[in-house]
């Protein structure tokens, strides 16, 4: 006599369900790690040393002046369209679920942010959970972030960035000024890595274990 045990979870094979939950748990961990990297990078950005130069709008034109009362680092001036008042808000976390690729402080179009980590807490039930729309970060804004982080001479910046500066009415800093490197991307990553490592190891393992053990399993025993 032979005994065969078949494991079911509704109509879905048990191993397929485990694979699905493991994949979603990995996305949930990446989602949480991305938020940690984003937040630490924003903190490092806002803590950066400010410039001695400030820009003012006089008769509708931008004028640069030295001042001891500089606004907070990263204050954003946009005369064409609405947007965040500080470049720190342009540092985002963008998780591409299909390719399991996480991008922090990169370029992207506007998107509906899916919160995998919140979904994990509810056992990925009830469909995707969204946290509203994240605004786009396009080439010009990204180039400014890169310039602020890595610094360097004006002549060393990308053509895209230099093109945005040509409309400045006055250039009191000279034709080829040197921008102080703030390195907030590297600092943010360094400050986040201990927690990110914990998220992607022990917390991910625990999350997969909890999700898999919630699976409602039905077994069927047959004899032949």
Helices and strands as residue ranges (DSSP letters): E 3-9, E 12-13, H 14-46, E 53-58, E 61-66, G 87-90, E 93-96, E 101-104, E 111-114, H 116-121, E 130-134, H 139-150, E 152-153, G 154-156, H 159-165, E 178-179, H 184-198, I 199-203, H 204-213, E 218-223
